Amino acid sequence: MLEQILVAVDGSDHAHKALQTAVELAESLKHSAKLVIVHVNPSVSLNEPALGVDLDARIAEEGQHIIAPVAELMSGRSIPYETLLIAGDPVNEICRVSRDRKCNLIVMGTGGKSMLAEIVVGSVSHGVLKHAECPVLTVK
């Protein structure tokens, strides 16, 4: 039985479609699953801090802009949910939150990268597919 579904969001169209898919799935269940909606700001390593720029504040502001449409989509729905803004490696953090919250499913968008880009660069969805301890549903 699906009790908790982690949804990874990054502001992309694919992530928005993944969120919509997770909402529809949760609504279709006899006992509605809770959504754990996560945005991971990738860790930034700087040798020298930027003068006059509060990097942490800028990252938090970006995360809030990405999470804001979530509240809009969820308003008026009876599905329980929570949102998390986390900094770190997206693959590791998505898998960690899924494991810590005992999620039964991860839903995330896939950017539809070319095979060459997938081989050279890799992707978050591919990394999560490899390392998650629960099923992963990718949405295009």
N, C-alpha and C positions, 0 to 999 in steps of 0.2 A: 504494500500500500504506500502511495506517495504521501508523505506527511510534510516534508520540507523540500522546496525546489530552489536551488541557487540560480539566479539569473545574473550573468555578467554583462554590464553595460559600459560603453565607452563613447557614447554620443553618435555613433555611426548609424546609418540606415539599417544595417544588418542587425545591430544590437537592439534597435527599436523593434524590428520584426521579431527578434528572439523574445523580447519582453511581451509583445502581443501574443505570441504563441504560448508562452508560459501562463499568461493570464487566462487564455482560452482553455488550456489544459486544466488549470486549477479549478476553473468554473465548471468544467464538465465532470469533475469527480463527485462521487456521492458525498464524500466528506472533504471539503475544500482544503487544499494544501496551503501551507504558509509559504510565501515567497521571501527569499533572502536576496535582496537586490544589491549587488556589489559593483562599485567602481574602484579600480586600482589605478592610482597614479604611479607610473613607473618611477623608480628611484632615480634621482639625478645626481651624478657625481661631478662636482666642480672642483677644480684645483684652486681657483680663486673666487670668492663671492662677488657677485655683480654689485657694483656700487649703487646705492640708492634703491635697490630692489629687494623687497621682502619676498624671497622665493617661496617660502612656506605659505604665505598668504596668497600668492598668485596661484599656487597649485590647489589650495583649498577652494579658491574662487572658481577655478576651472571645474573642479569636481562638483561644486554646487550647481553650475550651469548644466552639467551633464545629468545630475540627479533631478533637477527641477521638472523636466517633462515626465518623470516617473510619477510624481504626485498628481500631475494633471491626468495621466492615463488611469491611475488608480482611484481617483475621486469618484464617489458614487458606487463603488464596487464593494462587495462584502468580503473580499479575500483579505485575510490578514497578511501583512507584509512589514518588512523593516528594510531600511537602506543603510548601507555601510560605505564609508569612504576610507580607503586604505592606501598607504604608500608602500611600494615594494615591487618585487618582480611579479608581474601579473599571473604567470603560470603558477608559481609557488603559492601566492596569496589566495588565488581562487581555489586551488586544491586544499590548502590549509583550512580556509573558512568552511568549505564543504565538509571536510573531515570533522572539524571542531563542532559544527552545528548539526552533524549527523544528517546531512542532506541526502535524499534518495535519488536526486537527479540534478544535473547541471544543464542549463539551457544557455546557449551563447550563439552569437552571430559568427559567421565566417566571411571573411572579406573576399573569398573567391580568388585568391592569388593564383598566378600561373604556377605550373609545376616547377619551373626553374626558380622562381622567387621562393617557393616553399622549400626547395632543397637548399638554396643558398642562405636564406634568411630565417626560415622557419616561421611559425606563427604561434600566437597564443592558443588558438583553438587546437592546433596540432599538439602542442605541449600539454594542454589539459587532457586531451584524449589519451595521451600516453601515460599520464601520471595520476589521473583521478581514480579514486577508489569506488566510484559509483558510475552508473551510466551517464553518458554525455550526449545531449541532443544539440546538433548544430543546425542553424537556420540561415538560409541565404536570402 
